[in-house]
């Protein structure tokens, strides 16, 4: 799956506008998408390690929440 297509730019615009932005440039949408994608990948990697440490193959919500705290 192409990582460039995981998060739609329309969703990035909605997040920025919901946060108070009146106008959003295309480059800002792409920058937010890239930053969120990178953060999500790091969280996922940490969650996988936490599940593995617990002897599980299944990633649970608790793994994601714990990864986000670290």
C-alpha positions in Angstrom: 0.0 0.0 0.0 1.3 3.4 -0.9 1.9 5.4 2.2 1.3 8.7 0.3 -2.4 7.7 0.0 -3.2 6.7 3.5 -4.4 10.0 4.8 -6.5 12.2 2.5 -5.7 15.9 2.1 -9.3 16.8 2.7 -9.0 15.3 6.2 -5.9 17.4 6.9 -7.8 20.6 5.8 -10.7 19.7 8.1 -8.3 19.2 11.1 -6.6 22.5 10.4 -9.9 24.4 10.0 -11.4 22.7 13.1 -8.3 24.1 14.9 -9.1 27.6 13.9 -7.5 28.1 10.5 -9.5 30.3 8.1 -7.5 29.2 5.0 -5.2 26.3 4.4 -2.6 26.0 1.7 -2.0 22.8 -0.2 1.6 22.6 1.1 0.3 22.9 4.7 -2.1 20.0 4.1 0.8 17.9 2.8 3.1 18.9 5.6 0.5 17.9 8.2 -0.2 14.6 6.4 3.5 13.8 6.3 4.0 14.6 10.0 0.9 12.6 11.1 2.0 9.6 8.9 5.5 9.7 10.5 4.0 9.9 14.0 1.5 7.0 13.3 4.3 4.8 12.0 6.4 5.4 15.1 3.4 4.7 17.4 2.6 1.5 15.4 6.2 0.2 15.7 6.2 0.9 19.5 2.8 -0.8 19.9 4.0 -3.9 18.0 7.0 -4.1 20.3 4.7 -3.8 23.4 2.4 -6.5 22.2 5.4 -8.8 21.4 6.8 -8.1 24.8 3.4 -9.2 26.3 3.6 -12.4 24.2 0.8 -11.4 21.8 0.6 -11.0 18.0 -2.5 -8.9 18.3 -2.2 -5.2 18.8 -4.7 -3.9 21.3 -5.9 -0.4 22.0 -3.9 -0.5 25.2 -0.7 -0.9 23.2 -1.5 2.1 21.2 -2.4 4.2 24.2 0.8 3.1 26.0 2.9 3.8 22.9 1.4 7.3 22.7 2.5 8.0 26.3 6.1 7.0 25.8 
